[in-house]
Every structure is written in structure tokens, then in C-alpha cells.
Amino acid sequence: MFEFQLPDLSCGHCVAAVTQALKAADPAATVAVDLPQHTVQVTSGLPRAAIAAALTEAGYPPA
């Protein structure tokens, strides 16, 4: 499992966009977003760098 701090995460739309981007990168991924803490936990077979790249591409670069 990987955890990322996403400072730009601010609303429900952001949560949906992050979840959609991660599921597009790995449909089997488990995604848990904590909006108040601005974090996302991802369980995926992809390497951490690939997940970070998917988040960055979606407009939510990890801190």
C-alpha cells in the first residue's frame, strides 16, 4: 500500500478525479481518499512512481 499527500485535494470533485485517474491506471487498485487529511491510500500492483505519475497527470501532484 502506498500513501500520498495531495495538497491540492479540496472537494468531492477532487476525490472523484483522483479515484478515476487511479482506476484508469490500474482497474484493480483499491483507493481510499481522506479529504480532510488531503491523503490517498492506494493498494496496487503498479510501482509507486507510476501511481505518482497518474496523480500528477490528473492535476494532483503528490507533495
N, C-alpha and C positions, 0 to 999 in steps of 0.2 A: 504494500500500500504506500502511496505517495501522498504527501500533503503539501499544498501550495498556498502561499499568502497572496491574495489578489486585492491590492489596494483599490482598484477601480470598480470593484463589485459593490453596487449600491442599491439595487432594487430587484424586484421579481423578474423583470425583463432580463437583467444581467444573469440571474440564476438560470433562466431558460436558455439563454445564449451559450453560456458556459457548458451546461449539460448537453445541449445539442452538438456543440463542437467536439466535446469529448466522445460522445456516442458515435459521431461521424468518423472519428479517428479509430475507435475500437468499439464496435457494436456490443461486445460482451463486457465492456467496462462497467464497474459499479461506481456511481458518482454520488457523493454526499456533500452538499453545499451548506455552509454555515454562514448565512448572510450577515448576522450581527458581528461575527468574528472576521469576516472577509476571508474565509478559507474554503478550500475544496479538498476533499479526500477522494483519491482515485485508486481503485484496485483494477489493474490492467496488466496484460502481458506485454504491453509496449514499454520500451525504456523510458526513464524519467525525461530525457531530453526530447523525445517525440511528443510526450504529453505537454511539456512546457511549450513546445513549438505550436501545438494545436491551440493552446490557450492564447498565446501571443498573436497568432493569426486571427483569432476570433476577436481580438481587441482587448484582451485581459492578460497582459504580461505578468507573470509571477514576480514578486518582489524578491 
